[in-house]
Amino acid sequence: MIRQALKLLEMVELFAGSHLQEVLAAETSEINPGPSLVPIELPDEVSSAQGLMAWQKIFNVVSHPRCINCHVDETNIPMWSGPSFGNEPKRHGMNIQADESRIGAQTLNCATCHQKSLLPNTLEHAPPHTNHDWMLAPVEFAWFGKSSNEICQQMRDPERNGGRDGAGLVEHIIHDIEIQAFIAWSFDPGGNREPAPGTLQQHLDDMALWTTAGMPCPND
């Protein structure tokens, strides 16, 4: 009886392994080379009103579930929100706690399920992946539940945005696109997930406009 059970387990493992290899082989030829984008050519002057219009579109992106679900506070708990999860946001399933490391180093590492890969996210209900180690954003970038003005104030503050000026914020997006990390993924998340609104190029252009306008915020 034990031998039969072990044999069955071995067959299941072999089948699962061969199936995974088939899936990977089928998708390897579809590796996404990534978009090649550049900021728009800006006019000599961008008004504060134009900057605020650009900010509203930036806020629509960063407040979308593809972004805010991992931009959480010091509780270090990623969220599940958006149309797929009903009207109320939910804590990430499996009682995930990313701890102070923001990658789950002391609990369950995010990379246990969210693999680093350039393969497209084609499988529904599978953990999504990017070409960057999966992690929560730094706690200074906590956006979940925050207002447009709160996020705007944080994003333009070098003490809370990674020491970046306007050019640095634009470069941050370009670098993310080059390595096909989280910002790029949010506009093409695959697996029937709802993407962030607009396009990656539009988001880059809006960031360039907002920063050139002096990074105005709604409550200025």
N, C-alpha and C positions, 0 to 999 in steps of 0.2 A: 504493500500500500504506500509506504513512504517512498519507495523507488519510483512508483508510478507518479506520485505527486512531484517528485524532483524532476522526472523526465518531462512532465507537462510544463513545469516552470521553465525548464531549459528551452522547450519549444516556443513558449510565449516570448522569452527574452530574445531568441533568435529571430522570431518573426518581427518583433518590435524593432530590433536593431536593423534588420534588412529593410523594413518599411521606412524607417527614418533615413537610411542611406538612399533609398529611392527618391524620397521627397527632397532631400538635399541635392541629389544629383540633378533632379528635374529643375530645381530652382537656381542652381549655381550658374546656369547659362543665362539667367535673368538678373544677375547682380546689377543693381542700380548704380550707374556711374555718378549719379548726383547732379543736381542742377548747377549751372554756371551763371551766376547773377552778379550784377554790379549796380551800385546806387545810381539813381538818375542824375543828370546834370542839373544842378540847382541854379536858380536865379541868384543875382547878387544879394537880394534881400528877400527874406521870407517873413511875412507879418506875423504878429502874435496870434491873430485870428486864424491864419492858415496853419500855424503851429498847433493850435487847439483842435482844429479839424483833424489834423494828422494824429494828434494824441488820442482822440476818440476812437479812431480806427485801431490804434495800437492797443488801447484798453480792451476793445472788443476781442482782440486776439489773446492778450495775456490773462483775461478773465474767463476764457473758454476752458472747459474741462481738460482739453489736451495739454493745457499749461498749468492751471492752478492745482490740479490733483496732486502734483508733486511739489508745489510751492506752498508748503505748510509750515506751521510755527514750531516752537520748541517741543511740542508733544511728539514730534517725529513720526506721526502716523499718516501715511499716504491715504488719499481719499478716492472714492469712486463716486463720480457725479456725472450728470448729463442725461440725455434722453434714454439711454439704455438702462438707467438705474431708477427710473421713476422720478417723482417730484422732489424727493428728499435725498440729499447727499448721504453716502454711507462710508463708513470706515473700510479701508481695503480689506478684502476677505482674508481668511486664514489668520486673523489676529496679528497682522504684520506690524512690527515695530522697528523702525529703521535706526533707532537709538542715536546718540550724539554724533556718531560717525557719519550719519545720513546715508549709509549703504547697508546697514544691518550687520555690521561687523561683530557685534556682541550678541546678536540674536540669530536671525536667518538672513544671510546675505542676499541682497536684491538679485545678484547675478545667478543665484540658484535657479531662478526661473527666467529672468530677463537676460538672455544671452547677448553678448556683443557680436554683431553680425552685420554684413552688408546685404544679406539676402532680403528680398521684399517681404513685407508682413502680409502674407496672403491667407494664412489660416485663421478662420474665425475662432474666437474664444481662446486662442493661444496667447501666452504672455507676449506683449509686443517687445521689439528689440530695436536698437540703433547701433551705430558704429562707435558708441561711447559707452563706458561702463554705466549701468543703470544706477541711479541714485536720486535722492531728494535734492532739490536746489538748496544752497546755503540758507540757513535760518534767517539771515538778514533779508532774504528775498521772499519772505512769507507773504503771499498774495491771497490765499484762500479766505474768502469772506471779507476782503478789504474793499473800500470804495475806490472810485477812479482817482480822486484826489490823493488818497493815502498811497496808492501804488505809484502815482506820478511823483509825489514828493520823495519817495524812497528811491525810485529809479534815477532821479537826477542828483541824488546826494552821493558824492564820492565815498563818504564814510559808510554807506550802506549799499553801494552798487559794485563793489570790487575795485574801487579807486579809479573808475572810468569817467572821463569827460565825454562830451558829445561824440567826438570822433571815435572814442573807445567803445561806446555803445554800438555804433554802426559796425565797427570792426568785429565786435563780439558776434554779431549776426553772421557776418561774412565768414568768420572762422568756423562757426557752427555748421554753416552750409558746406564748407570745404571738407570737413571731416564727417559730414552726414550724421549729426548728433540730434539733440532733442528738438531744436527749433525747426530744422528741416523736416523731421519726422511728424511734427504736429500738423503740418499741412498735407501730409501724405501718410496717414497712420495705418492704412490698410485694414484688413479684417472686418470690413463693414463698420469701422468706427467713424464717427462724425469728425471731419477735419476742422481745424481752426478756420475762421471765416476769411475770405479773400484768398490771395495767393502769396507765396513766399516773396516774390518780387515786389508786390504791393507793400508787404510788411517792411521790407528793407527800405523802400522808397519813403514810406511814412516815417520811419525812424530818422532818415536823413533830413526830411523836412522839419520834423519836430525839433531835432537837435540844432539845426541851422537857425531856427526861429528863437533859440535861446531856452528851449525846454520849458515852455509855459505850462502851468497846471490850472485846473478848473477854478480853484479858489484863490488864485493870485489876485 
